[in-house]
């Protein structure tokens, strides 16, 4: 989400409304909304998203009139967004390209609203000319929290953890409103009553569930169950034993976690009593409409065990994942995102726990696995979201084979590599390789997996990824994996394929 907000800042600097703003007044906004393309929900939604982008790009001083214009855009957009989300969820089993487009439309809509209301909130507090907005701080902040939370939820749809900056933003908004006594002030959004503390709690609960790998239907089903639960447990400042079960530190860039034995009271610590919610989730039965009892039991277990916390080595997490083991199957998996064509040979493994560095599995087979063997793991192969891991240890325990793996990359990518000129001792024939990008939060560097036949220390190598060709210089070997080498590299050039050819 932070990358998106940086992009919005760039748009703001270079895009000013030309020939007068359609949002200069409430009447002007209403006139613009009446002119929206209405051939389909998608077209109308897309036009509204572009309107929100223009609203943000104008970078006008916040005022009561401008806030009312934004509320008009919100009022018109929420019903459209609901129908787009419904299509997106319904299209998960088919129309892979369509569902990706619908996901992006939804994500951009939430992002634009979150940015608009966040900017409004900042100006209400910082700009003396916006004193008329200060009494409306609860209205503004509740929306800023709600839509920022939606952006984080849409990240889960793409198997992405919300950025640390997203958690910082949530905590900062909540601290601000709580300090001024507006946290529980009732606000109407989309015809339903809510308030800042409630919206903040819903974001914290989704963070505890940590639904990476869940299907879109499951994520939205979880969200509906949590939103419909009353009374929703709200954050409290004083811990009580046998009452509070979880804690969030508003000074950290992360969500909540189970209390364990930590009962210290602090100015930035907030406590949640989630026991009744956990019991409610466990009590849901099949007679309840639209509820997957297995899913609700799993959600209850995830909340009960308690979240992702800094310094915690491993978090218990259970569920089936699909595994492509060995380089042949990994390359096949990365080459065929559409499961209907050339589906790779995948094996179901049961996830046992997970850390920032890897995953642990419990297998029914007693066969030992060679250490260093590579495996690609996905919660849903049809989504084409894979992680690449290396097996580091395995042992037999209670009739099961426990396996520990180290994560090498969250987003491995199949590429083509070749030498542009003759190199002594290595083949010039193009071959397939795997690029292993590392994110800036993983404290690592990107590597390349190549066959031994294509490695020579310091050799210049060409890497083709779609229409882009990169010129690399091969670094030292990090590790050998059954005939393949994981090597470091330096990028020395980049150009379009047509030009390179």
PyMOL commands that set and color helices and strands:
alter all, ss='L'
color gray80, all
select helices_A, chain A and resi 2-14+26-34+41-58+64-90+96-126+128-134+137-157+164-179+196-209+216-228+275-283+293-305+327-335+381-383+440-442+452-454+497-500
alter helices_A, ss='H'
color red, helices_A
select strands_A, chain A and resi 187-189+192-194+246-249+257-258+269-272+315-325+347-354+358-363+374-378+387-397+400-409+411-418+431-437+447-451+460-465+468-481+484-496
alter strands_A, ss='S'
color yellow, strands_A
deselect
rebuild
show_as cartoon
